[in-house]
Amino acid sequence: MSEGTGNDSRKSKSNRNRKHNSNRNHNNSPKRYGTTAKKVLMEKNLKQIEEMNRKAENRFTAKQKPLAFPDNMEEAKHFSFNWIVSPVALKEEAIMANEVIRKGEFGWLDDERVEEIAQIVKKHEMSLDQALSLRSALLQQKTVYGHGRLQSRSKALARLYKEGVSIVDLSKRFDFPPMNIFRIVLGELKWSKSKIKECLRTPSKLPKRERKEFEEAEAADRVSNVDQSEVQVKADKFEDILSDWFEDQGVKLRRQPEMVREQSAQHGRPVATPDILFLDHVEINGNPVAWIDAKHFYGADVKFQRKKMAAQMTRYINEWGSGAVVYRHGFSANLFMPGCTLLDASPLDLSGLSPEGS
């Protein structure tokens, strides 16, 4: 009896050890890059996609007129476009994701670092602009998902700041965006949120050291910096080029600024304002497209970016049905959002846009 119990005990211990080693090996294995496989998501959302397509196809005959449709609409015409796209293979994106991110590197890249990345992309099926845009997406995700860790170190960061360590040095040491560290430190120094916001908008109001730290942090941070005006100007220009292209094909449409003004007057705020709302039946690559949103970046298979995008597109889908997203720098072959046809800028003349920065 006792001998059998001893054998059972040893077997149980051996099984536990094997399970522990198995879990340890599994945890140490490299994590797969990217989100859920596109094929899986397509199969999972098949019925939902069919409903979205029907909504887009029937929007002109719906009993309740959709948002932003004019009172006296001309009869909708039918347009069909074959839009050739060249998505980036997930394995290529995964390789470049490891190359474009370094600890403590949140700012605009210097020429030497850009050239280094340029030499790497030559060996892969991605362009330099795509790689740099992928970097932006990864930095955004890193910033958002790392905010909790940043807050947990707020007191330590403030102590080091008081001892004379600069914000940029803290960023390099702890791997958080400089401007986020700056905001956290000011909060620990008992600055109110309103005071922080006001001073960041008007840096001249900052004390001497804080003004110097702000200028250096802002220059070293392309993710959380205050001034995003240049990025917005390029995005607006891209939207205009896309809208002009469809109008040149004879398609009737409404543009975002027009809808923003109208909805703000009617509802007190913009409710749903894609960059383009079609007033004709438009089909692209066999899919009904009721609206289009233009994105002046690369459509990366990065969880944070995809989740943020899907939430935005859902508002448009709920109102008009299926639509499309046009990415300035192309998109990942594994990127998928139900009800969204993904396109790149291949048919467009982008000569009016200045080269993308790093």
C-alpha positions as a Markdown table, in Angstrom:
| # | Residue | x | y | z |
|---|---|---|---|---|
| 1 | Met | 0.0 | 0.0 | 0.0 |
| 2 | Ser | 2.7 | 2.5 | 1.0 |
| 3 | Glu | 4.9 | 1.4 | -1.9 |
| 4 | Gly | 2.1 | 2.1 | -4.4 |
| 5 | Thr | 1.5 | 5.5 | -2.8 |
| 6 | Gly | 5.1 | 6.4 | -3.2 |
| 7 | Asn | 5.1 | 5.5 | -6.9 |
| 8 | Asp | 2.0 | 7.5 | -7.5 |
| 9 | Ser | 3.6 | 10.5 | -5.7 |
| 10 | Arg | 6.8 | 10.2 | -7.8 |
| 11 | Lys | 4.7 | 10.0 | -11.0 |
| 12 | Ser | 2.6 | 13.0 | -10.0 |
| 13 | Lys | 5.7 | 15.0 | -9.3 |
| 14 | Ser | 7.3 | 13.9 | -12.6 |
| 15 | Asn | 4.1 | 15.0 | -14.5 |
| 16 | Arg | 4.1 | 18.4 | -12.8 |
| 17 | Asn | 7.8 | 18.9 | -13.7 |
| 18 | Arg | 7.0 | 18.0 | -17.4 |
| 19 | Lys | 4.1 | 20.4 | -17.4 |
| 20 | His | 6.2 | 23.2 | -15.8 |
| 21 | Asn | 9.0 | 22.7 | -18.4 |
| 22 | Ser | 6.5 | 22.6 | -21.2 |
| 23 | Asn | 4.9 | 25.9 | -20.1 |
| 24 | Arg | 8.4 | 27.4 | -19.6 |
| 25 | Asn | 9.4 | 26.5 | -23.1 |
| 26 | His | 6.1 | 27.7 | -24.5 |
| 27 | Asn | 6.5 | 31.1 | -22.7 |
| 28 | Asn | 10.1 | 31.4 | -24.0 |
| 29 | Ser | 9.2 | 30.8 | -27.6 |
| 30 | Pro | 9.0 | 33.9 | -29.8 |
| 31 | Lys | 5.6 | 35.5 | -30.0 |
| 32 | Arg | 4.0 | 35.4 | -33.4 |
| 33 | Tyr | 3.9 | 38.8 | -35.1 |
| 34 | Gly | 0.7 | 40.3 | -36.2 |
| 35 | Thr | -3.0 | 39.9 | -35.3 |
| 36 | Thr | -5.4 | 37.1 | -36.0 |
| 37 | Ala | -5.1 | 35.5 | -39.4 |
| 38 | Lys | -7.1 | 37.3 | -42.1 |
| 39 | Lys | -8.7 | 34.0 | -43.3 |
| 40 | Val | -10.0 | 33.2 | -39.8 |
| 41 | Leu | -11.5 | 36.6 | -39.4 |
| 42 | Met | -13.1 | 36.5 | -42.9 |
| 43 | Glu | -14.8 | 33.2 | -42.1 |
| 44 | Lys | -15.9 | 34.3 | -38.6 |
| 45 | Asn | -17.5 | 37.5 | -40.0 |
| 46 | Leu | -19.0 | 36.1 | -43.2 |
| 47 | Lys | -22.7 | 36.7 | -42.4 |
| 48 | Gln | -21.9 | 40.1 | -40.9 |
| 49 | Ile | -20.1 | 41.2 | -44.1 |
| 50 | Glu | -23.0 | 40.1 | -46.2 |
| 51 | Glu | -25.3 | 42.3 | -44.1 |
| 52 | Met | -22.9 | 45.2 | -44.4 |
| 53 | Asn | -22.8 | 44.8 | -48.2 |
| 54 | Arg | -26.6 | 44.7 | -48.4 |
| 55 | Lys | -26.9 | 47.8 | -46.4 |
| 56 | Ala | -24.5 | 49.6 | -48.8 |
| 57 | Glu | -26.4 | 48.4 | -51.9 |
| 58 | Asn | -29.8 | 49.3 | -50.5 |
| 59 | Arg | -29.0 | 52.7 | -49.0 |
| 60 | Phe | -30.7 | 54.7 | -51.7 |
| 61 | Thr | -34.0 | 52.9 | -51.3 |
| 62 | Ala | -34.0 | 52.6 | -47.5 |
| 63 | Lys | -37.2 | 53.9 | -45.8 |
| 64 | Gln | -35.2 | 56.1 | -43.5 |
| 65 | Lys | -32.8 | 58.3 | -45.4 |
| 66 | Pro | -29.2 | 57.9 | -44.3 |
| 67 | Leu | -27.3 | 60.6 | -42.6 |
| 68 | Ala | -25.8 | 63.3 | -44.9 |
| 69 | Phe | -27.9 | 62.4 | -48.0 |
| 70 | Pro | -29.2 | 65.6 | -49.6 |
| 71 | Asp | -33.0 | 66.2 | -49.8 |
| 72 | Asn | -33.2 | 66.5 | -53.5 |
| 73 | Met | -30.8 | 63.8 | -54.8 |
| 74 | Glu | -30.2 | 63.0 | -58.4 |
| 75 | Glu | -30.8 | 59.4 | -59.3 |
| 76 | Ala | -27.8 | 57.3 | -58.4 |
| 77 | Lys | -25.6 | 56.0 | -61.2 |
| 78 | His | -23.5 | 52.8 | -61.2 |
| 79 | Phe | -19.7 | 52.8 | -61.3 |
| 80 | Ser | -17.4 | 49.8 | -61.1 |
| 81 | Phe | -13.6 | 50.1 | -60.6 |
| 82 | Asn | -10.9 | 47.5 | -60.8 |
| 83 | Trp | -8.3 | 48.8 | -58.3 |
| 84 | Ile | -5.1 | 46.8 | -58.4 |
| 85 | Val | -3.4 | 46.6 | -55.0 |
| 86 | Ser | -0.1 | 45.2 | -53.8 |
| 87 | Pro | -0.3 | 44.3 | -50.1 |
| 88 | Val | 2.8 | 43.6 | -48.1 |
| 89 | Ala | 3.4 | 40.1 | -46.9 |
| 90 | Leu | 3.1 | 39.6 | -43.1 |
| 91 | Lys | 6.5 | 38.0 | -42.9 |
| 92 | Glu | 8.1 | 41.0 | -44.5 |
| 93 | Glu | 6.4 | 43.4 | -42.1 |
| 94 | Ala | 7.4 | 41.2 | -39.2 |
| 95 | Ile | 11.1 | 41.4 | -40.2 |
| 96 | Met | 11.0 | 45.2 | -40.6 |
| 97 | Ala | 9.1 | 45.6 | -37.3 |
| 98 | Asn | 12.2 | 44.3 | -35.5 |
| 99 | Glu | 14.5 | 46.7 | -37.4 |
| 100 | Val | 12.7 | 50.0 | -37.0 |
| 101 | Ile | 12.2 | 50.1 | -33.2 |
| 102 | Arg | 15.0 | 50.7 | -30.7 |
| 103 | Lys | 14.9 | 51.3 | -27.0 |
| 104 | Gly | 14.5 | 55.0 | -26.1 |
| 105 | Glu | 14.2 | 56.0 | -29.7 |
| 106 | Phe | 10.9 | 58.0 | -30.1 |
| 107 | Gly | 11.9 | 61.0 | -32.2 |
| 108 | Trp | 12.5 | 61.8 | -35.9 |
| 109 | Leu | 15.4 | 59.7 | -37.2 |
| 110 | Asp | 18.6 | 61.3 | -38.3 |
| 111 | Asp | 19.9 | 60.8 | -41.8 |
| 112 | Glu | 22.3 | 58.0 | -40.8 |
| 113 | Arg | 19.5 | 55.9 | -39.1 |
| 114 | Val | 17.2 | 56.5 | -42.1 |
| 115 | Glu | 19.9 | 55.3 | -44.5 |
| 116 | Glu | 20.5 | 52.3 | -42.3 |
| 117 | Ile | 16.8 | 51.3 | -42.6 |
| 118 | Ala | 16.9 | 52.2 | -46.3 |
| 119 | Gln | 19.6 | 49.6 | -46.9 |
| 120 | Ile | 17.6 | 47.0 | -45.0 |
| 121 | Val | 14.4 | 47.4 | -46.9 |
| 122 | Lys | 16.3 | 46.9 | -50.2 |
| 123 | Lys | 16.5 | 43.2 | -49.2 |
| 124 | His | 12.8 | 43.0 | -48.5 |
| 125 | Glu | 9.4 | 43.6 | -50.2 |
| 126 | Met | 8.8 | 46.9 | -48.4 |
| 127 | Ser | 9.6 | 50.5 | -49.3 |
| 128 | Leu | 11.3 | 53.0 | -47.0 |
| 129 | Asp | 8.1 | 55.0 | -46.6 |
| 130 | Gln | 6.3 | 51.9 | -45.5 |
| 131 | Ala | 8.9 | 50.9 | -43.0 |
| 132 | Leu | 9.0 | 54.4 | -41.5 |
| 133 | Ser | 5.2 | 54.5 | -41.3 |
| 134 | Leu | 5.2 | 51.0 | -39.7 |
| 135 | Arg | 7.6 | 52.5 | -37.1 |
| 136 | Ser | 5.1 | 55.2 | -36.3 |
| 137 | Ala | 2.3 | 52.6 | -35.7 |
| 138 | Leu | 4.6 | 50.4 | -33.5 |
| 139 | Leu | 5.6 | 53.5 | -31.5 |
| 140 | Gln | 2.0 | 54.5 | -31.0 |
| 141 | Gln | 1.1 | 51.0 | -29.7 |
| 142 | Lys | 4.2 | 50.9 | -27.5 |
| 143 | Thr | 3.2 | 54.3 | -26.0 |
| 144 | Val | -0.4 | 53.4 | -25.3 |
| 145 | Tyr | 0.2 | 49.9 | -23.9 |
| 146 | Gly | 3.1 | 51.2 | -21.9 |
| 147 | His | 1.3 | 54.0 | -20.2 |
| 148 | Gly | 0.4 | 52.0 | -17.1 |
| 149 | Arg | 4.1 | 51.2 | -16.5 |
| 150 | Leu | 5.0 | 54.8 | -17.0 |
| 151 | Gln | 2.5 | 55.9 | -14.4 |
| 152 | Ser | 3.8 | 53.3 | -12.0 |
| 153 | Arg | 7.2 | 54.9 | -12.2 |
| 154 | Ser | 6.1 | 58.5 | -11.9 |
| 155 | Lys | 7.6 | 59.1 | -8.5 |
| 156 | Ala | 11.0 | 57.6 | -9.5 |
| 157 | Leu | 11.0 | 59.7 | -12.7 |
| 158 | Ala | 10.2 | 62.9 | -10.7 |
| 159 | Arg | 12.9 | 62.2 | -8.2 |
| 160 | Leu | 15.5 | 61.7 | -10.9 |
| 161 | Tyr | 14.3 | 64.9 | -12.6 |
| 162 | Lys | 14.7 | 66.8 | -9.4 |
| 163 | Glu | 18.3 | 65.4 | -9.2 |
| 164 | Gly | 19.0 | 67.0 | -12.6 |
| 165 | Val | 18.5 | 64.1 | -15.0 |
| 166 | Ser | 17.0 | 65.5 | -18.3 |
| 167 | Ile | 13.7 | 64.3 | -19.7 |
| 168 | Val | 15.4 | 63.0 | -22.9 |
| 169 | Asp | 17.9 | 61.0 | -20.8 |
| 170 | Leu | 15.0 | 59.6 | -18.7 |
| 171 | Ser | 13.3 | 58.6 | -22.0 |
| 172 | Lys | 16.4 | 56.7 | -23.2 |
| 173 | Arg | 16.9 | 55.0 | -19.8 |
| 174 | Phe | 13.2 | 53.9 | -19.2 |
| 175 | Asp | 12.0 | 53.6 | -22.8 |
| 176 | Phe | 9.0 | 55.9 | -22.6 |
| 177 | Pro | 8.1 | 58.9 | -24.9 |
| 178 | Pro | 9.8 | 62.1 | -23.7 |
| 179 | Met | 6.7 | 64.2 | -23.8 |
| 180 | Asn | 4.7 | 61.7 | -21.8 |
| 181 | Ile | 7.5 | 61.6 | -19.2 |
| 182 | Phe | 7.4 | 65.4 | -19.1 |
| 183 | Arg | 3.7 | 65.5 | -18.4 |
| 184 | Ile | 4.0 | 62.8 | -15.7 |
| 185 | Val | 6.9 | 64.6 | -14.0 |
| 186 | Leu | 5.0 | 68.0 | -14.0 |
| 187 | Gly | 2.0 | 66.2 | -12.4 |
| 188 | Glu | 4.3 | 64.8 | -9.7 |
| 189 | Leu | 5.6 | 68.3 | -9.2 |
| 190 | Lys | 1.9 | 69.2 | -8.3 |
| 191 | Trp | 1.1 | 71.0 | -11.5 |
| 192 | Ser | -2.6 | 70.8 | -12.3 |
| 193 | Lys | -3.8 | 69.3 | -15.5 |
| 194 | Ser | -5.1 | 72.6 | -16.7 |
| 195 | Lys | -1.8 | 74.3 | -16.0 |
| 196 | Ile | 0.2 | 71.6 | -17.8 |
| 197 | Lys | -2.1 | 71.9 | -20.8 |
| 198 | Glu | -1.9 | 75.7 | -20.9 |
| 199 | Cys | 1.9 | 75.8 | -20.6 |
| 200 | Leu | 2.4 | 73.1 | -23.3 |
| 201 | Arg | 0.3 | 75.2 | -25.6 |
| 202 | Thr | 2.2 | 78.3 | -24.7 |
| 203 | Pro | 5.8 | 77.2 | -23.8 |
| 204 | Ser | 6.8 | 80.8 | -23.0 |
| 205 | Lys | 4.9 | 80.5 | -19.8 |
| 206 | Leu | 7.2 | 77.7 | -18.6 |
| 207 | Pro | 10.0 | 78.3 | -16.1 |
| 208 | Lys | 13.5 | 78.4 | -17.6 |
| 209 | Arg | 14.4 | 74.8 | -17.0 |
| 210 | Glu | 11.0 | 73.4 | -17.9 |
| 211 | Arg | 11.0 | 75.4 | -21.1 |
| 212 | Lys | 14.4 | 74.0 | -22.1 |
| 213 | Glu | 13.3 | 70.4 | -21.2 |
| 214 | Phe | 10.1 | 70.9 | -23.2 |
| 215 | Glu | 11.9 | 72.0 | -26.3 |
| 216 | Glu | 14.3 | 69.1 | -26.1 |
| 217 | Ala | 11.6 | 66.6 | -25.3 |
| 218 | Glu | 9.3 | 67.9 | -28.1 |
| 219 | Ala | 12.2 | 67.6 | -30.6 |
| 220 | Ala | 12.9 | 64.0 | -29.5 |
| 221 | Asp | 9.3 | 62.8 | -29.7 |
| 222 | Arg | 7.2 | 62.2 | -32.8 |
| 223 | Val | 4.5 | 60.2 | -31.0 |
| 224 | Ser | 3.3 | 62.4 | -28.1 |
| 225 | Asn | 4.5 | 65.8 | -29.3 |
| 226 | Val | 2.1 | 68.7 | -29.2 |
| 227 | Asp | 2.5 | 70.0 | -32.7 |
| 228 | Gln | 0.9 | 67.7 | -35.3 |
| 229 | Ser | 0.1 | 70.4 | -37.8 |
| 230 | Glu | 2.4 | 69.2 | -40.6 |
| 231 | Val | 1.0 | 65.7 | -40.4 |
| 232 | Gln | -2.5 | 67.0 | -40.7 |
| 233 | Val | -1.7 | 69.2 | -43.7 |
| 234 | Lys | -0.4 | 66.2 | -45.6 |
| 235 | Ala | -3.4 | 64.1 | -44.6 |
| 236 | Asp | -5.8 | 66.8 | -45.9 |
| 237 | Lys | -4.0 | 67.1 | -49.2 |
| 238 | Phe | -4.2 | 63.3 | -49.7 |
| 239 | Glu | -7.9 | 63.4 | -49.0 |
| 240 | Asp | -8.3 | 66.1 | -51.7 |
| 241 | Ile | -6.4 | 64.1 | -54.2 |
| 242 | Leu | -8.5 | 61.0 | -53.6 |
| 243 | Ser | -11.8 | 63.0 | -53.8 |
| 244 | Asp | -10.7 | 64.7 | -57.0 |
| 245 | Trp | -9.9 | 61.4 | -58.6 |
| 246 | Phe | -13.4 | 60.0 | -58.1 |
| 247 | Glu | -15.0 | 63.3 | -59.2 |
| 248 | Asp | -12.9 | 63.1 | -62.4 |
| 249 | Gln | -14.4 | 59.7 | -63.0 |
| 250 | Gly | -17.9 | 61.3 | -62.8 |
| 251 | Val | -18.9 | 60.0 | -59.4 |
| 252 | Lys | -21.1 | 62.2 | -57.2 |
| 253 | Leu | -19.9 | 62.5 | -53.7 |
| 254 | Arg | -19.8 | 64.6 | -50.5 |
| 255 | Arg | -16.5 | 65.6 | -48.8 |
| 256 | Gln | -15.8 | 65.5 | -45.1 |
| 257 | Pro | -15.5 | 69.3 | -44.4 |
| 258 | Glu | -18.9 | 69.8 | -45.9 |
| 259 | Met | -20.5 | 67.1 | -43.8 |
| 260 | Val | -18.7 | 68.3 | -40.6 |
| 261 | Arg | -20.2 | 71.8 | -41.1 |
| 262 | Glu | -23.7 | 70.4 | -41.8 |
| 263 | Gln | -23.8 | 67.9 | -38.9 |
| 264 | Ser | -22.3 | 70.5 | -36.5 |
| 265 | Ala | -25.2 | 72.8 | -37.4 |
| 266 | Gln | -27.9 | 70.1 | -37.2 |
| 267 | His | -26.7 | 68.0 | -34.3 |
| 268 | Gly | -24.2 | 70.3 | -32.5 |
| 269 | Arg | -21.3 | 68.0 | -33.4 |
| 270 | Pro | -20.0 | 65.8 | -36.2 |
| 271 | Val | -21.8 | 62.4 | -36.0 |
| 272 | Ala | -20.3 | 60.4 | -38.8 |
| 273 | Thr | -18.0 | 62.0 | -41.4 |
| 274 | Pro | -15.9 | 59.8 | -43.6 |
| 275 | Asp | -13.6 | 61.6 | -46.0 |
| 276 | Ile | -15.8 | 60.7 | -48.9 |
| 277 | Leu | -19.5 | 59.8 | -49.0 |
| 278 | Phe | -20.7 | 58.4 | -52.4 |
| 279 | Leu | -24.0 | 59.6 | -53.8 |
| 280 | Asp | -23.8 | 57.0 | -56.6 |
| 281 | His | -23.5 | 53.2 | -56.5 |
| 282 | Val | -19.8 | 52.5 | -56.5 |
| 283 | Glu | -18.2 | 49.0 | -56.7 |
| 284 | Ile | -14.5 | 48.5 | -56.2 |
| 285 | Asn | -12.9 | 45.1 | -56.9 |
| 286 | Gly | -16.4 | 43.5 | -56.8 |
| 287 | Asn | -17.3 | 45.0 | -53.4 |
| 288 | Pro | -20.0 | 47.7 | -52.8 |
| 289 | Val | -18.4 | 50.9 | -51.4 |
| 290 | Ala | -20.7 | 53.5 | -49.9 |
| 291 | Trp | -17.9 | 55.7 | -48.4 |
| 292 | Ile | -14.1 | 56.0 | -48.3 |
| 293 | Asp | -11.7 | 57.1 | -45.6 |
| 294 | Ala | -8.2 | 58.1 | -46.6 |
| 295 | Lys | -5.3 | 57.3 | -44.3 |
| 296 | His | -2.0 | 59.1 | -44.9 |
| 297 | Phe | 0.1 | 56.2 | -43.5 |
| 298 | Tyr | 0.8 | 52.4 | -44.0 |
| 299 | Gly | -1.9 | 50.0 | -42.9 |
| 300 | Ala | 0.1 | 47.9 | -40.5 |
| 301 | Asp | -1.1 | 44.6 | -38.9 |
| 302 | Val | -0.6 | 46.2 | -35.5 |
| 303 | Lys | -3.3 | 45.5 | -32.9 |
| 304 | Phe | -3.7 | 49.1 | -31.5 |
| 305 | Gln | -3.9 | 50.7 | -35.0 |
| 306 | Arg | -6.3 | 48.1 | -36.3 |
| 307 | Lys | -8.6 | 48.3 | -33.2 |
| 308 | Lys | -8.7 | 52.1 | -33.4 |
| 309 | Met | -9.4 | 52.0 | -37.1 |
| 310 | Ala | -12.1 | 49.4 | -36.8 |
| 311 | Ala | -13.9 | 51.4 | -34.1 |
| 312 | Gln | -13.9 | 54.5 | -36.4 |
| 313 | Met | -15.1 | 52.5 | -39.5 |
| 314 | Thr | -17.9 | 50.8 | -37.5 |
| 315 | Arg | -19.6 | 54.2 | -37.2 |
| 316 | Tyr | -19.7 | 54.6 | -41.0 |
| 317 | Ile | -20.8 | 51.0 | -41.6 |
| 318 | Asn | -23.7 | 51.3 | -39.2 |
| 319 | Glu | -24.9 | 54.4 | -41.1 |
| 320 | Trp | -24.3 | 53.5 | -44.8 |
| 321 | Gly | -23.0 | 49.9 | -45.0 |
| 322 | Ser | -19.7 | 48.7 | -46.4 |
| 323 | Gly | -17.0 | 51.1 | -47.5 |
| 324 | Ala | -13.3 | 51.3 | -48.2 |
| 325 | Val | -10.0 | 52.6 | -46.7 |
| 326 | Val | -7.3 | 53.9 | -48.9 |
| 327 | Tyr | -3.8 | 53.8 | -47.4 |
| 328 | Arg | -1.2 | 56.3 | -48.7 |
| 329 | His | 1.6 | 53.8 | -48.2 |
| 330 | Gly | -0.2 | 50.5 | -48.8 |
| 331 | Phe | -1.2 | 47.9 | -46.2 |
| 332 | Ser | -0.4 | 44.5 | -44.7 |
| 333 | Ala | -1.7 | 41.4 | -46.5 |
| 334 | Asn | -3.0 | 40.2 | -43.1 |
| 335 | Leu | -4.9 | 43.4 | -42.3 |
| 336 | Phe | -8.7 | 42.9 | -42.2 |
| 337 | Met | -11.7 | 44.8 | -41.0 |
| 338 | Pro | -15.2 | 43.6 | -41.7 |
| 339 | Gly | -17.1 | 45.8 | -44.2 |
| 340 | Cys | -13.9 | 47.5 | -45.4 |
| 341 | Thr | -12.3 | 47.1 | -48.8 |
| 342 | Leu | -8.6 | 47.9 | -48.3 |
| 343 | Leu | -6.9 | 49.8 | -51.1 |
| 344 | Asp | -3.5 | 51.5 | -51.7 |
| 345 | Ala | -2.8 | 54.8 | -53.6 |
| 346 | Ser | -1.6 | 53.1 | -56.8 |
| 347 | Pro | -4.1 | 54.8 | -59.3 |
| 348 | Leu | -3.5 | 58.3 | -57.8 |
| 349 | Asp | -1.2 | 61.0 | -58.9 |
| 350 | Leu | 0.6 | 61.9 | -55.7 |
| 351 | Ser | 3.2 | 64.3 | -57.2 |
| 352 | Gly | 1.5 | 67.1 | -55.2 |
| 353 | Leu | 2.6 | 65.5 | -51.9 |
| 354 | Ser | 6.0 | 66.2 | -50.4 |
| 355 | Pro | 8.1 | 63.2 | -49.5 |
| 356 | Glu | 7.3 | 61.5 | -46.3 |
| 357 | Gly | 9.6 | 62.3 | -43.4 |
| 358 | Ser | 11.2 | 59.9 | -40.9 |
